[in-house]
Amino acid sequence: MKLYYTPGTSAFRCRWLIEELGADHEVVPVDLGKGEHKTPEYVANVHPLGSVPALVHGEQTLIESAAIVLYLADQDPELRLAPPLASPERGLYYQWTLFAMTGLYNTVHGPYVRVFFGGAAASEEERAAFARQLAITDEQLDKHPFLLGDTFSAADVIFGGLLVWADAAGLLAGREPQTSYLARLRERPAFKRAEADPSGPSPAS
Ligand SMILES: N[C@@H](CCC(=O)N[C@@H](CS)C(=O)NCC(=O)O)C(=O)O
């Protein structure tokens, strides 16, 4: 498989999941600063919206980072990165994944990109909106190491990836149990491999 990738972007969660899978892969660095995502070739052949990430797997090219993560998580059932269909855990898996990508994403993305480019720190209003959303994970993460309980899953990759952004934007400081949870995720060898990217830092958006 081949991942079109820019560090610090939504592509990170895909890279992390690929590392959790231990799958053979090629990373194709896309330099947003140089506009490599807007060339006619890239738009025609890789990502019709001229964004990252995109995954090429066999004959198929997929876009949308969360779709890529969920698709890849299903590739090796023995790793239990996705809970069984129709199980109670599967319900929670959908709940936390969609909460992260439709709710938390909108709260975190703006401050993250702004701070990444050296702009103003998160406002009180942004902090309050983030804190209110994050609080719905308090009970689960107080009692369990991961969103689904004792078992790490792709939902942790998606939610945890957003906490990485929140942390970089200064939104996470002092918030528990999520700070300890993120520290636990950062200790994962797959996270470390994904983060140690040879193509170096690059603009977030
Ligand atoms: N919903 C998409 C968002 C993709 C996206 O906006 N990617 C950003 C980086 S985080 C990007 O490529 N920005 C440059 C652009 O779209 O021009 C996903 O999760 O894959």
The ligand as an ORCA input file, in Angstrom:
! r2SCAN-3c Opt
* xyz 0 1
  N     -11.663     15.438      5.952
  C     -10.379     15.266      5.310
  C      -9.580     16.551      5.489
  C      -8.376     16.558      4.575
  C      -7.629     17.870      4.728
  O      -8.235     18.942      4.874
  N      -6.310     17.778      4.687
  C      -5.508     18.967      4.866
  C      -4.358     18.686      5.803
  S      -4.968     18.300      7.425
  C      -4.992     19.408      3.526
  O      -4.592     18.605      2.699
  N      -4.998     20.719      3.312
  C      -4.541     21.319      2.106
  C      -5.667     21.580      1.153
  O      -6.737     20.946      1.274
  O      -5.490     22.423      0.276
  C      -9.633     14.070      5.912
  O      -9.801     13.823      7.109
  O      -8.902     13.390      5.176
*
